[in-house]
Amino acid sequence: MPLLRPAYSGERVKMIFPLKDGTEWTLPEEKRQQWRDHYKTKNVDFEIGEARQWLLDNPKRQKKKAGMTRFLSGWIKRSPDVRTESTIAETKIADDRDLERMLR
């Protein structure tokens, strides 16, 4: 099996994952973008890389082709939220409003 790696195609990075049967699976760019759009508080690209490395490190737990999107979706869903300046600001505003309500 060749060394598994992100394959660079112009500006796009293709993530290639090992499968249980010894073949490889490439994450469709459309699916990756769907996850970025849906999981706004997650670092989707980082988590995809973490999941890929986990599969490389745990060959007995590798998935079949049909289970890859479910595996990755679950991985991303369980990953910690990334606190950005905008989410911190939104949390602060909500916390301030809650504090004002409690003090009334």
C-alpha positions in Angstrom: 0.0 0.0 0.0 1.4 3.4 -0.9 2.1 6.0 1.8 -1.3 7.6 2.5 -1.1 11.4 2.2 -3.1 14.4 1.3 -2.9 14.7 -2.5 -2.5 18.2 -3.8 -4.4 19.1 -6.9 -3.9 22.8 -7.7 -5.4 24.7 -4.8 -7.5 21.9 -3.5 -6.3 19.3 -1.0 -7.8 15.8 -1.4 -7.9 13.8 1.8 -7.2 10.1 1.2 -8.1 7.5 3.9 -7.2 3.9 4.3 -10.0 1.4 4.1 -10.5 -2.0 5.8 -10.1 -3.8 2.5 -6.7 -2.3 1.8 -7.9 0.3 -0.7 -8.2 4.0 -0.3 -11.2 6.4 -0.1 -11.1 10.1 -1.1 -13.2 12.6 0.8 -15.4 14.5 -1.7 -14.8 18.2 -1.6 -18.6 18.8 -1.6 -19.0 16.8 1.6 -16.1 18.6 3.3 -17.7 21.9 2.4 -21.1 20.7 3.8 -19.4 19.9 7.1 -17.7 23.3 7.2 -21.0 25.1 6.5 -22.9 23.0 9.1 -20.4 22.7 11.9 -19.4 26.4 12.2 -18.0 26.0 15.7 -15.7 23.1 14.8 -12.3 23.1 13.1 -13.5 20.6 10.4 -10.2 20.4 8.5 -8.2 19.7 11.6 -10.6 17.1 12.8 -10.6 15.4 9.4 -6.9 15.1 9.6 -7.1 13.8 13.2 -9.6 11.1 12.1 -7.3 10.1 9.2 -4.3 9.8 11.5 -6.4 7.7 13.9 -7.3 5.3 11.1 -3.6 5.0 10.1 -2.7 4.3 13.7 -5.5 1.8 14.2 -5.6 -0.4 11.1 -7.8 -3.0 12.8 -10.5 -0.3 13.3 -10.5 1.0 9.7 -13.8 1.4 8.0 -15.5 0.2 4.9 -16.1 2.6 2.0 -19.8 2.8 2.9 -19.1 3.8 6.5 -16.6 6.6 5.9 -18.9 9.6 5.8 -20.8 8.4 8.9 -17.5 7.8 10.7 -16.2 11.3 9.9 -19.5 13.0 10.6 -19.6 11.4 14.1 -15.9 12.3 14.7 -16.5 16.0 13.8 -19.8 16.1 15.8 -18.0 14.8 18.9 -15.0 17.2 18.5 -14.7 20.2 20.8 -16.0 23.6 19.7 -13.5 26.1 18.6 -14.0 29.4 20.4 -13.6 32.3 17.9 -13.8 36.0 18.6 -17.3 36.1 17.3 -18.5 33.1 19.4 -16.8 34.5 22.5 -18.5 37.9 21.9 -21.9 36.1 21.4 -21.4 34.1 24.6 -20.4 37.3 26.5 -23.5 39.1 25.3 -25.7 36.1 26.4 -24.0 35.9 29.7 -24.4 39.6 30.3 -28.1 39.4 29.5 -28.5 36.5 31.9 -26.7 38.4 34.6 -28.9 41.4 34.1 -32.1 39.2 34.4 -30.8 37.6 37.6 -30.1 41.0 39.2 -33.5 42.4 38.5 
